[in-house]
């Protein structure tokens, strides 16, 4: 995590914004050597279609997944 003072951030703020967007790494802004702000990207939650979209319609389940399968387990 990078730390930068407000005075050094001010003239290069857009450069630091781009860096945070590209790397995803937050930046801590300091004032008089004390942290006062944290600049970080907003992370949007992934949707199911984002994660499994390429498999949509390609996977087949041959049985009823809601049907209990108690016959497979030994009682003990």
HTML snippet that shows the backbone in 3Dmol.js (N, CA, C, O; Angstrom):
<script src="https://3Dmol.org/build/3Dmol-min.js"></script>
<div id="view" style="width:600px;height:400px;position:relative"></div>
<script>
const pdb = `
ATOM      1  N   UNK A   1       0.854  -1.168   0.000  1.00  0.00           N
ATOM      2  CA  UNK A   1       0.000   0.000   0.000  1.00  0.00           C
ATOM      3  C   UNK A   1       0.897   1.228   0.000  1.00  0.00           C
ATOM      4  O   UNK A   1       1.867   1.311   0.754  1.00  0.00           O
ATOM      5  N   UNK A   2       0.563   2.152  -0.840  1.00  0.00           N
ATOM      6  CA  UNK A   2       1.367   3.360  -0.993  1.00  0.00           C
ATOM      7  C   UNK A   2       0.810   4.486  -0.117  1.00  0.00           C
ATOM      8  O   UNK A   2      -0.403   4.646   0.015  1.00  0.00           O
ATOM      9  N   UNK A   3       1.715   5.255   0.473  1.00  0.00           N
ATOM     10  CA  UNK A   3       1.352   6.424   1.263  1.00  0.00           C
ATOM     11  C   UNK A   3       1.867   7.660   0.542  1.00  0.00           C
ATOM     12  O   UNK A   3       2.979   7.664   0.014  1.00  0.00           O
ATOM     13  N   UNK A   4       1.050   8.708   0.524  1.00  0.00           N
ATOM     14  CA  UNK A   4       1.455   9.956  -0.115  1.00  0.00           C
ATOM     15  C   UNK A   4       0.853  11.130   0.652  1.00  0.00           C
ATOM     16  O   UNK A   4      -0.279  11.056   1.130  1.00  0.00           O
ATOM     17  N   UNK A   5       1.611  12.199   0.762  1.00  0.00           N
ATOM     18  CA  UNK A   5       1.108  13.378   1.475  1.00  0.00           C
ATOM     19  C   UNK A   5       0.132  14.141   0.583  1.00  0.00           C
ATOM     20  O   UNK A   5       0.176  14.032  -0.643  1.00  0.00           O
ATOM     21  N   UNK A   6      -0.741  14.908   1.213  1.00  0.00           N
ATOM     22  CA  UNK A   6      -1.716  15.700   0.452  1.00  0.00           C
ATOM     23  C   UNK A   6      -1.019  16.659  -0.491  1.00  0.00           C
ATOM     24  O   UNK A   6      -1.467  16.854  -1.621  1.00  0.00           O
ATOM     25  N   UNK A   7       0.070  17.259  -0.042  1.00  0.00           N
ATOM     26  CA  UNK A   7       0.772  18.246  -0.871  1.00  0.00           C
ATOM     27  C   UNK A   7       1.376  17.606  -2.121  1.00  0.00           C
ATOM     28  O   UNK A   7       1.403  18.238  -3.177  1.00  0.00           O
ATOM     29  N   UNK A   8       1.860  16.365  -2.025  1.00  0.00           N
ATOM     30  CA  UNK A   8       2.414  15.681  -3.200  1.00  0.00           C
ATOM     31  C   UNK A   8       1.313  15.106  -4.090  1.00  0.00           C
ATOM     32  O   UNK A   8       1.505  14.956  -5.297  1.00  0.00           O
ATOM     33  N   UNK A   9       0.176  14.788  -3.505  1.00  0.00           N
ATOM     34  CA  UNK A   9      -0.934  14.227  -4.264  1.00  0.00           C
ATOM     35  C   UNK A   9      -1.609  15.272  -5.146  1.00  0.00           C
ATOM     36  O   UNK A   9      -1.971  14.993  -6.289  1.00  0.00           O
ATOM     37  N   UNK A  10      -1.774  16.458  -4.614  1.00  0.00           N
ATOM     38  CA  UNK A  10      -2.568  17.493  -5.284  1.00  0.00           C
ATOM     39  C   UNK A  10      -2.176  17.740  -6.744  1.00  0.00           C
ATOM     40  O   UNK A  10      -3.060  17.710  -7.600  1.00  0.00           O
ATOM     41  N   UNK A  11      -0.902  17.982  -7.077  1.00  0.00           N
ATOM     42  CA  UNK A  11      -0.595  18.266  -8.490  1.00  0.00           C
ATOM     43  C   UNK A  11      -0.657  17.031  -9.396  1.00  0.00           C
ATOM     44  O   UNK A  11      -0.675  17.180 -10.618  1.00  0.00           O
ATOM     45  N   UNK A  12      -0.691  15.820  -8.835  1.00  0.00           N
ATOM     46  CA  UNK A  12      -0.668  14.597  -9.632  1.00  0.00           C
ATOM     47  C   UNK A  12      -1.864  13.693  -9.343  1.00  0.00           C
ATOM     48  O   UNK A  12      -1.780  12.478  -9.522  1.00  0.00           O
ATOM     49  N   UNK A  13      -2.968  14.275  -8.901  1.00  0.00           N
ATOM     50  CA  UNK A  13      -4.096  13.475  -8.432  1.00  0.00           C
ATOM     51  C   UNK A  13      -4.675  12.562  -9.524  1.00  0.00           C
ATOM     52  O   UNK A  13      -5.015  11.415  -9.234  1.00  0.00           O
ATOM     53  N   UNK A  14      -4.793  13.039 -10.761  1.00  0.00           N
ATOM     54  CA  UNK A  14      -5.344  12.203 -11.828  1.00  0.00           C
ATOM     55  C   UNK A  14      -4.427  11.023 -12.126  1.00  0.00           C
ATOM     56  O   UNK A  14      -4.900   9.927 -12.427  1.00  0.00           O
ATOM     57  N   UNK A  15      -3.132  11.242 -12.045  1.00  0.00           N
ATOM     58  CA  UNK A  15      -2.169  10.156 -12.242  1.00  0.00           C
ATOM     59  C   UNK A  15      -2.364   9.073 -11.183  1.00  0.00           C
ATOM     60  O   UNK A  15      -2.342   7.884 -11.500  1.00  0.00           O
ATOM     61  N   UNK A  16      -2.553   9.475  -9.940  1.00  0.00           N
ATOM     62  CA  UNK A  16      -2.775   8.515  -8.863  1.00  0.00           C
ATOM     63  C   UNK A  16      -4.131   7.827  -8.987  1.00  0.00           C
ATOM     64  O   UNK A  16      -4.248   6.636  -8.700  1.00  0.00           O
ATOM     65  N   UNK A  17      -5.154   8.564  -9.412  1.00  0.00           N
ATOM     66  CA  UNK A  17      -6.459   7.945  -9.643  1.00  0.00           C
ATOM     67  C   UNK A  17      -6.343   6.828 -10.681  1.00  0.00           C
ATOM     68  O   UNK A  17      -6.870   5.733 -10.484  1.00  0.00           O
ATOM     69  N   UNK A  18      -5.643   7.115 -11.801  1.00  0.00           N
ATOM     70  CA  UNK A  18      -5.469   6.104 -12.844  1.00  0.00           C
ATOM     71  C   UNK A  18      -4.713   4.893 -12.306  1.00  0.00           C
ATOM     72  O   UNK A  18      -5.047   3.753 -12.629  1.00  0.00           O
ATOM     73  N   UNK A  19      -3.699   5.142 -11.489  1.00  0.00           N
ATOM     74  CA  UNK A  19      -2.904   4.058 -10.925  1.00  0.00           C
ATOM     75  C   UNK A  19      -3.768   3.142 -10.048  1.00  0.00           C
ATOM     76  O   UNK A  19      -3.646   1.918 -10.108  1.00  0.00           O
ATOM     77  N   UNK A  20      -4.627   3.739  -9.245  1.00  0.00           N
ATOM     78  CA  UNK A  20      -5.526   2.959  -8.385  1.00  0.00           C
ATOM     79  C   UNK A  20      -6.503   2.163  -9.237  1.00  0.00           C
ATOM     80  O   UNK A  20      -6.765   0.996  -8.946  1.00  0.00           O
ATOM     81  N   UNK A  21      -7.043   2.773 -10.278  1.00  0.00           N
ATOM     82  CA  UNK A  21      -7.968   2.071 -11.174  1.00  0.00           C
ATOM     83  C   UNK A  21      -7.298   0.886 -11.859  1.00  0.00           C
ATOM     84  O   UNK A  21      -7.889  -0.189 -11.961  1.00  0.00           O
ATOM     85  N   UNK A  22      -6.071   1.074 -12.328  1.00  0.00           N
ATOM     86  CA  UNK A  22      -5.366   0.028 -13.073  1.00  0.00           C
ATOM     87  C   UNK A  22      -4.890  -1.118 -12.183  1.00  0.00           C
ATOM     88  O   UNK A  22      -5.016  -2.287 -12.549  1.00  0.00           O
ATOM     89  N   UNK A  23      -4.346  -0.781 -11.019  1.00  0.00           N
ATOM     90  CA  UNK A  23      -3.748  -1.807 -10.164  1.00  0.00           C
ATOM     91  C   UNK A  23      -4.712  -2.362  -9.133  1.00  0.00           C
ATOM     92  O   UNK A  23      -4.550  -3.498  -8.686  1.00  0.00           O
ATOM     93  N   UNK A  24      -5.724  -1.573  -8.742  1.00  0.00           N
ATOM     94  CA  UNK A  24      -6.643  -1.991  -7.690  1.00  0.00           C
ATOM     95  C   UNK A  24      -6.062  -1.801  -6.300  1.00  0.00           C
ATOM     96  O   UNK A  24      -6.725  -2.085  -5.303  1.00  0.00           O
ATOM     97  N   UNK A  25      -4.824  -1.320  -6.229  1.00  0.00           N
ATOM     98  CA  UNK A  25      -4.133  -1.126  -4.956  1.00  0.00           C
ATOM     99  C   UNK A  25      -4.517   0.229  -4.357  1.00  0.00           C
ATOM    100  O   UNK A  25      -4.385   1.254  -5.026  1.00  0.00           O
ATOM    101  N   UNK A  26      -4.990   0.248  -3.109  1.00  0.00           N
ATOM    102  CA  UNK A  26      -5.372   1.520  -2.490  1.00  0.00           C
ATOM    103  C   UNK A  26      -4.171   2.403  -2.188  1.00  0.00           C
ATOM    104  O   UNK A  26      -3.041   1.927  -2.078  1.00  0.00           O
ATOM    105  N   UNK A  27      -4.435   3.687  -2.056  1.00  0.00           N
ATOM    106  CA  UNK A  27      -3.417   4.668  -1.670  1.00  0.00           C
ATOM    107  C   UNK A  27      -3.912   5.360  -0.409  1.00  0.00           C
ATOM    108  O   UNK A  27      -5.079   5.740  -0.317  1.00  0.00           O
ATOM    109  N   UNK A  28      -3.018   5.523   0.563  1.00  0.00           N
ATOM    110  CA  UNK A  28      -3.333   6.236   1.795  1.00  0.00           C
ATOM    111  C   UNK A  28      -2.773   7.645   1.676  1.00  0.00           C
ATOM    112  O   UNK A  28      -1.594   7.831   1.375  1.00  0.00           O
ATOM    113  N   UNK A  29      -3.622   8.628   1.913  1.00  0.00           N
ATOM    114  CA  UNK A  29      -3.210  10.026   1.867  1.00  0.00           C
ATOM    115  C   UNK A  29      -2.955  10.491   3.294  1.00  0.00           C
ATOM    116  O   UNK A  29      -3.756  10.255   4.198  1.00  0.00           O
ATOM    117  N   UNK A  30      -1.815  11.160   3.473  1.00  0.00           N
ATOM    118  CA  UNK A  30      -1.435  11.607   4.814  1.00  0.00           C
ATOM    119  C   UNK A  30      -1.444  13.123   4.926  1.00  0.00           C
ATOM    120  O   UNK A  30      -1.301  13.845   3.940  1.00  0.00           O
ATOM    121  N   UNK A  31      -1.617  13.574   6.146  1.00  0.00           N
ATOM    122  CA  UNK A  31      -1.513  14.994   6.485  1.00  0.00           C
ATOM    123  C   UNK A  31      -0.687  15.070   7.758  1.00  0.00           C
ATOM    124  O   UNK A  31      -1.077  14.543   8.799  1.00  0.00           O
ATOM    125  N   UNK A  32       0.451  15.728   7.661  1.00  0.00           N
ATOM    126  CA  UNK A  32       1.375  15.829   8.798  1.00  0.00           C
ATOM    127  C   UNK A  32       1.758  14.437   9.308  1.00  0.00           C
ATOM    128  O   UNK A  32       1.792  14.187  10.513  1.00  0.00           O
ATOM    129  N   UNK A  33       2.044  13.540   8.361  1.00  0.00           N
ATOM    130  CA  UNK A  33       2.492  12.166   8.627  1.00  0.00           C
ATOM    131  C   UNK A  33       1.440  11.274   9.288  1.00  0.00           C
ATOM    132  O   UNK A  33       1.775  10.222   9.833  1.00  0.00           O
ATOM    133  N   UNK A  34       0.186  11.685   9.245  1.00  0.00           N
ATOM    134  CA  UNK A  34      -0.894  10.864   9.786  1.00  0.00           C
ATOM    135  C   UNK A  34      -1.873  10.533   8.665  1.00  0.00           C
ATOM    136  O   UNK A  34      -2.229  11.415   7.883  1.00  0.00           O
ATOM    137  N   UNK A  35      -2.315   9.280   8.572  1.00  0.00           N
ATOM    138  CA  UNK A  35      -3.273   8.919   7.514  1.00  0.00           C
ATOM    139  C   UNK A  35      -4.621   9.593   7.722  1.00  0.00           C
ATOM    140  O   UNK A  35      -5.171   9.583   8.823  1.00  0.00           O
ATOM    141  N   UNK A  36      -5.148  10.181   6.647  1.00  0.00           N
ATOM    142  CA  UNK A  36      -6.437  10.869   6.735  1.00  0.00           C
ATOM    143  C   UNK A  36      -7.448  10.377   5.699  1.00  0.00           C
ATOM    144  O   UNK A  36      -8.655  10.480   5.918  1.00  0.00           O
ATOM    145  N   UNK A  37      -6.968   9.845   4.576  1.00  0.00           N
ATOM    146  CA  UNK A  37      -7.862   9.378   3.507  1.00  0.00           C
ATOM    147  C   UNK A  37      -7.341   8.083   2.917  1.00  0.00           C
ATOM    148  O   UNK A  37      -6.143   7.799   2.950  1.00  0.00           O
ATOM    149  N   UNK A  38      -8.257   7.313   2.383  1.00  0.00           N
ATOM    150  CA  UNK A  38      -7.892   6.089   1.660  1.00  0.00           C
ATOM    151  C   UNK A  38      -8.571   6.161   0.307  1.00  0.00           C
ATOM    152  O   UNK A  38      -9.792   6.292   0.226  1.00  0.00           O
ATOM    153  N   UNK A  39      -7.789   6.074  -0.749  1.00  0.00           N
ATOM    154  CA  UNK A  39      -8.328   6.084  -2.109  1.00  0.00           C
ATOM    155  C   UNK A  39      -8.262   4.656  -2.611  1.00  0.00           C
ATOM    156  O   UNK A  39      -7.182   4.072  -2.697  1.00  0.00           O
ATOM    157  N   UNK A  40      -9.429   4.085  -2.949  1.00  0.00           N
ATOM    158  CA  UNK A  40      -9.466   2.713  -3.443  1.00  0.00           C
ATOM    159  C   UNK A  40     -10.587   2.558  -4.446  1.00  0.00           C
ATOM    160  O   UNK A  40     -11.575   3.292  -4.399  1.00  0.00           O
ATOM    161  N   UNK A  41     -10.441   1.603  -5.359  1.00  0.00           N
ATOM    162  CA  UNK A  41     -11.497   1.407  -6.359  1.00  0.00           C
ATOM    163  C   UNK A  41     -12.733   0.779  -5.729  1.00  0.00           C
ATOM    164  O   UNK A  41     -12.646   0.068  -4.728  1.00  0.00           O
ATOM    165  N   UNK A  42     -13.867   1.051  -6.325  1.00  0.00           N
ATOM    166  CA  UNK A  42     -15.108   0.415  -5.898  1.00  0.00           C
ATOM    167  C   UNK A  42     -15.161  -0.945  -6.568  1.00  0.00           C
ATOM    168  O   UNK A  42     -15.073  -1.045  -7.792  1.00  0.00           O
ATOM    169  N   UNK A  43     -15.300  -1.965  -5.787  1.00  0.00           N
ATOM    170  CA  UNK A  43     -15.348  -3.326  -6.327  1.00  0.00           C
ATOM    171  C   UNK A  43     -16.815  -3.763  -6.390  1.00  0.00           C
ATOM    172  O   UNK A  43     -17.484  -3.936  -5.371  1.00  0.00           O
ATOM    173  N   UNK A  44     -17.281  -3.932  -7.621  1.00  0.00           N
ATOM    174  CA  UNK A  44     -18.655  -4.353  -7.829  1.00  0.00           C
ATOM    175  C   UNK A  44     -18.720  -5.868  -7.646  1.00  0.00           C
ATOM    176  O   UNK A  44     -17.826  -6.579  -8.105  1.00  0.00           O
ATOM    177  N   UNK A  45     -19.758  -6.373  -6.984  1.00  0.00           N
ATOM    178  CA  UNK A  45     -19.878  -7.827  -6.842  1.00  0.00           C
ATOM    179  C   UNK A  45     -20.114  -8.482  -8.202  1.00  0.00           C
ATOM    180  O   UNK A  45     -20.795  -7.926  -9.063  1.00  0.00           O
ATOM    181  N   UNK A  46     -19.551  -9.647  -8.376  1.00  0.00           N
ATOM    182  CA  UNK A  46     -19.748 -10.386  -9.623  1.00  0.00           C
ATOM    183  C   UNK A  46     -21.149 -10.976  -9.677  1.00  0.00           C
ATOM    184  O   UNK A  46     -21.686 -11.429  -8.666  1.00  0.00           O
ATOM    185  N   UNK A  47     -21.727 -10.963 -10.861  1.00  0.00           N
ATOM    186  CA  UNK A  47     -23.015 -11.601 -11.065  1.00  0.00           C
ATOM    187  C   UNK A  47     -22.787 -13.060 -11.425  1.00  0.00           C
ATOM    188  O   UNK A  47     -21.699 -13.428 -11.868  1.00  0.00           O
ATOM    189  N   UNK A  48     -23.784 -13.875 -11.242  1.00  0.00           N
ATOM    190  CA  UNK A  48     -23.686 -15.294 -11.583  1.00  0.00           C
ATOM    191  C   UNK A  48     -23.343 -15.450 -13.062  1.00  0.00           C
ATOM    192  O   UNK A  48     -22.542 -16.312 -13.425  1.00  0.00           O
ATOM    193  N   UNK A  49     -23.938 -14.631 -13.909  1.00  0.00           N
ATOM    194  CA  UNK A  49     -23.670 -14.735 -15.346  1.00  0.00           C
ATOM    195  C   UNK A  49     -22.227 -14.352 -15.678  1.00  0.00           C
ATOM    196  O   UNK A  49     -21.680 -14.847 -16.663  1.00  0.00           O
ATOM    197  N   UNK A  50     -21.602 -13.488 -14.885  1.00  0.00           N
ATOM    198  CA  UNK A  50     -20.197 -13.137 -15.102  1.00  0.00           C
ATOM    199  C   UNK A  50     -19.296 -14.332 -14.810  1.00  0.00           C
ATOM    200  O   UNK A  50     -18.310 -14.559 -15.512  1.00  0.00           O
ATOM    201  N   UNK A  51     -19.630 -15.084 -13.790  1.00  0.00           N
ATOM    202  CA  UNK A  51     -18.798 -16.208 -13.370  1.00  0.00           C
ATOM    203  C   UNK A  51     -19.050 -17.450 -14.227  1.00  0.00           C
ATOM    204  O   UNK A  51     -18.105 -18.103 -14.669  1.00  0.00           O
ATOM    205  N   UNK A  52     -20.322 -17.773 -14.460  1.00  0.00           N
ATOM    206  CA  UNK A  52     -20.675 -19.018 -15.139  1.00  0.00           C
ATOM    207  C   UNK A  52     -21.252 -18.815 -16.533  1.00  0.00           C
ATOM    208  O   UNK A  52     -21.730 -19.777 -17.133  1.00  0.00           O
ATOM    209  N   UNK A  53     -21.226 -17.630 -17.055  1.00  0.00           N
ATOM    210  CA  UNK A  53     -21.866 -17.320 -18.333  1.00  0.00           C
ATOM    211  C   UNK A  53     -21.406 -18.166 -19.501  1.00  0.00           C
ATOM    212  O   UNK A  53     -22.211 -18.503 -20.368  1.00  0.00           O
ATOM    213  N   UNK A  54     -20.118 -18.521 -19.546  1.00  0.00           N
ATOM    214  CA  UNK A  54     -19.619 -19.314 -20.669  1.00  0.00           C
ATOM    215  C   UNK A  54     -20.123 -20.748 -20.634  1.00  0.00           C
ATOM    216  O   UNK A  54     -20.080 -21.443 -21.649  1.00  0.00           O
ATOM    217  N   UNK A  55     -20.598 -21.198 -19.480  1.00  0.00           N
ATOM    218  CA  UNK A  55     -21.101 -22.566 -19.336  1.00  0.00           C
ATOM    219  C   UNK A  55     -22.618 -22.657 -19.462  1.00  0.00           C
ATOM    220  O   UNK A  55     -23.175 -23.754 -19.428  1.00  0.00           O
ATOM    221  N   UNK A  56     -23.291 -21.518 -19.606  1.00  0.00           N
ATOM    222  CA  UNK A  56     -24.751 -21.490 -19.659  1.00  0.00           C
ATOM    223  C   UNK A  56     -25.252 -22.345 -20.811  1.00  0.00           C
ATOM    224  O   UNK A  56     -24.885 -22.117 -21.964  1.00  0.00           O
ATOM    225  N   UNK A  57     -26.087 -23.327 -20.503  1.00  0.00           N
ATOM    226  CA  UNK A  57     -26.659 -24.194 -21.518  1.00  0.00           C
ATOM    227  C   UNK A  57     -25.761 -25.341 -21.952  1.00  0.00           C
ATOM    228  O   UNK A  57     -26.163 -26.128 -22.810  1.00  0.00           O
ATOM    229  N   UNK A  58     -24.565 -25.468 -21.396  1.00  0.00           N
ATOM    230  CA  UNK A  58     -23.630 -26.521 -21.794  1.00  0.00           C
ATOM    231  C   UNK A  58     -23.556 -27.658 -20.778  1.00  0.00           C
ATOM    232  O   UNK A  58     -23.061 -28.736 -21.106  1.00  0.00           O
ATOM    233  N   UNK A  59     -24.025 -27.448 -19.578  1.00  0.00           N
ATOM    234  CA  UNK A  59     -23.939 -28.465 -18.525  1.00  0.00           C
ATOM    235  C   UNK A  59     -25.305 -29.121 -18.365  1.00  0.00           C
ATOM    236  O   UNK A  59     -26.329 -28.443 -18.272  1.00  0.00           O
ATOM    237  N   UNK A  60     -25.303 -30.428 -18.335  1.00  0.00           N
ATOM    238  CA  UNK A  60     -26.543 -31.186 -18.173  1.00  0.00           C
ATOM    239  C   UNK A  60     -26.444 -32.020 -16.904  1.00  0.00           C
ATOM    240  O   UNK A  60     -25.421 -32.660 -16.659  1.00  0.00           O
ATOM    241  N   UNK A  61     -27.495 -32.018 -16.100  1.00  0.00           N
ATOM    242  CA  UNK A  61     -27.570 -32.839 -14.898  1.00  0.00           C
ATOM    243  C   UNK A  61     -28.570 -33.941 -15.193  1.00  0.00           C
ATOM    244  O   UNK A  61     -29.749 -33.658 -15.408  1.00  0.00           O
ATOM    245  N   UNK A  62     -28.120 -35.206 -15.209  1.00  0.00           N
ATOM    246  CA  UNK A  62     -28.981 -36.292 -15.669  1.00  0.00           C
ATOM    247  C   UNK A  62     -30.052 -36.731 -14.682  1.00  0.00           C
ATOM    248  O   UNK A  62     -30.925 -37.514 -15.058  1.00  0.00           O
ATOM    249  N   UNK A  63     -30.028 -36.269 -13.444  1.00  0.00           N
ATOM    250  CA  UNK A  63     -31.005 -36.719 -12.445  1.00  0.00           C
ATOM    251  C   UNK A  63     -31.645 -35.503 -11.769  1.00  0.00           C
ATOM    252  O   UNK A  63     -31.210 -34.363 -11.936  1.00  0.00           O
ATOM    253  N   UNK A  64     -32.679 -35.792 -11.011  1.00  0.00           N
ATOM    254  CA  UNK A  64     -33.347 -34.746 -10.244  1.00  0.00           C
ATOM    255  C   UNK A  64     -32.475 -34.405  -9.032  1.00  0.00           C
ATOM    256  O   UNK A  64     -32.320 -35.235  -8.136  1.00  0.00           O
ATOM    257  N   UNK A  65     -31.912 -33.208  -8.994  1.00  0.00           N
ATOM    258  CA  UNK A  65     -31.003 -32.833  -7.903  1.00  0.00           C
ATOM    259  C   UNK A  65     -31.736 -32.637  -6.578  1.00  0.00           C
ATOM    260  O   UNK A  65     -31.102 -32.587  -5.524  1.00  0.00           O
ATOM    261  N   UNK A  66     -33.040 -32.528  -6.621  1.00  0.00           N
ATOM    262  CA  UNK A  66     -33.814 -32.339  -5.394  1.00  0.00           C
ATOM    263  C   UNK A  66     -34.249 -33.668  -4.777  1.00  0.00           C
ATOM    264  O   UNK A  66     -34.760 -33.694  -3.658  1.00  0.00           O
ATOM    265  N   UNK A  67     -34.053 -34.748  -5.486  1.00  0.00           N
ATOM    266  CA  UNK A  67     -34.443 -36.068  -4.978  1.00  0.00           C
ATOM    267  C   UNK A  67     -33.399 -36.561  -3.975  1.00  0.00           C
ATOM    268  O   UNK A  67     -32.205 -36.541  -4.275  1.00  0.00           O
ATOM    269  N   UNK A  68     -33.831 -37.006  -2.780  1.00  0.00           N
ATOM    270  CA  UNK A  68     -32.860 -37.478  -1.791  1.00  0.00           C
ATOM    271  C   UNK A  68     -32.161 -38.749  -2.258  1.00  0.00           C
ATOM    272  O   UNK A  68     -32.759 -39.599  -2.917  1.00  0.00           O
ATOM    273  N   UNK A  69     -30.905 -38.858  -1.911  1.00  0.00           N
ATOM    274  CA  UNK A  69     -30.096 -40.013  -2.300  1.00  0.00           C
ATOM    275  C   UNK A  69     -29.668 -40.791  -1.063  1.00  0.00           C
ATOM    276  O   UNK A  69     -28.480 -41.065  -0.887  1.00  0.00           O
ATOM    277  N   UNK A  70     -30.601 -41.143  -0.219  1.00  0.00           N
ATOM    278  CA  UNK A  70     -30.279 -41.829   1.038  1.00  0.00           C
ATOM    279  C   UNK A  70     -29.769 -43.237   0.820  1.00  0.00           C
ATOM    280  O   UNK A  70     -29.106 -43.779   1.704  1.00  0.00           O
ATOM    281  N   UNK A  71     -30.044 -43.850  -0.307  1.00  0.00           N
ATOM    282  CA  UNK A  71     -29.602 -45.212  -0.570  1.00  0.00           C
ATOM    283  C   UNK A  71     -28.083 -45.331  -0.689  1.00  0.00           C
ATOM    284  O   UNK A  71     -27.535 -46.419  -0.519  1.00  0.00           O
ATOM    285  N   UNK A  72     -27.409 -44.239  -0.975  1.00  0.00           N
ATOM    286  CA  UNK A  72     -25.976 -44.275  -1.132  1.00  0.00           C
ATOM    287  C   UNK A  72     -25.232 -44.302   0.200  1.00  0.00           C
ATOM    288  O   UNK A  72     -24.070 -44.703   0.251  1.00  0.00           O
ATOM    289  N   UNK A  73     -25.881 -43.885   1.258  1.00  0.00           N
ATOM    290  CA  UNK A  73     -25.198 -43.724   2.539  1.00  0.00           C
ATOM    291  C   UNK A  73     -25.498 -44.911   3.466  1.00  0.00           C
ATOM    292  O   UNK A  73     -26.632 -45.380   3.576  1.00  0.00           O
ATOM    293  N   UNK A  74     -24.458 -45.360   4.109  1.00  0.00           N
ATOM    294  CA  UNK A  74     -24.661 -46.431   5.084  1.00  0.00           C
ATOM    295  C   UNK A  74     -25.072 -45.816   6.400  1.00  0.00           C
ATOM    296  O   UNK A  74     -24.517 -44.806   6.831  1.00  0.00           O
ATOM    297  N   UNK A  75     -26.048 -46.433   7.035  1.00  0.00           N
ATOM    298  CA  UNK A  75     -26.473 -45.946   8.332  1.00  0.00           C
ATOM    299  C   UNK A  75     -25.552 -46.549   9.372  1.00  0.00           C
ATOM    300  O   UNK A  75     -25.214 -47.730   9.290  1.00  0.00           O
ATOM    301  N   UNK A  76     -25.148 -45.772  10.330  1.00  0.00           N
ATOM    302  CA  UNK A  76     -24.232 -46.330  11.281  1.00  0.00           C
ATOM    303  C   UNK A  76     -24.393 -45.769  12.598  1.00  0.00           C
ATOM    304  O   UNK A  76     -23.675 -46.150  13.523  1.00  0.00           O
TER     305      UNK A  76
END
`;
const viewer = $3Dmol.createViewer("view");
viewer.addModel(pdb, "pdb");
viewer.setStyle({}, {cartoon: {color: "spectrum"}});
viewer.zoomTo();
viewer.render();
</script>
